[in-house]
Amino acid sequence: MHHISLRAPGAGAFEQVLDFYQNVLSCPLVRRWGQGDGQGAMLDLGNTLLEVTANGGEEQRGLFAHIAFATDDVDGMIVRVRAAGCPVLVEPGDRNLGGDYPIRIAFCAGPVGEELEFFQER
């Protein structure tokens, strides 16, 4: 497991979530990126990370957006899920979570519609 993603409905709620996890639950901030409703952060939960983004929208208040699995082969995982008949939601691609944190990710739907991410640190 690499991280769990939580969508906050906008920048104000994003700050409330960060405050709660950092100051109430004592979860250290690992990294932060972006601005306004496009910002995000990762907090250390111990054995995994919590990714918080500010792009949730009111109708998605407090949703855990996806489960992310750490892998060293994003493309290979997509081959496997396709073979299992699971739909690919986002094809493998390279991204950068601010500054010096390059990643490769892809998303698929699981067997009952849950969203899964395959996450590779570069």
Summary of the structure (lengths in Angstrom):
residues: 122
radius of gyration: 14.6
end to end distance: 16.7
largest distance: 43.9
contacts: 351
relative contact order: 0.21
helix: 25%
strand: 44%
